[in-house]
């Protein structure tokens, strides 16, 4: 699975938008950039937004380790 970090500038202030490869609107580098820019524009509609650069990471799927933690017995409380 590919994970994207899209670096943008909002009125000259640098920031990053992280997009997981499992996101339905990010099915490649171009669509991840487009999604990040659109989300940033929605948050800062009056700002000047610029794309700076992108980093891509390949992440391994998490291994199936079964149950790691047994849920505790609920404690009844009185209010």
Secondary structure, 3 states (H helix, E strand, C coil): CEEEEEEEEECCEEEEEEEECCCCCCCCHHHHHHHHHHHHHHHCCCCCEEEEEEEEEECCCCCCCCCCCCCCCCCCCCC
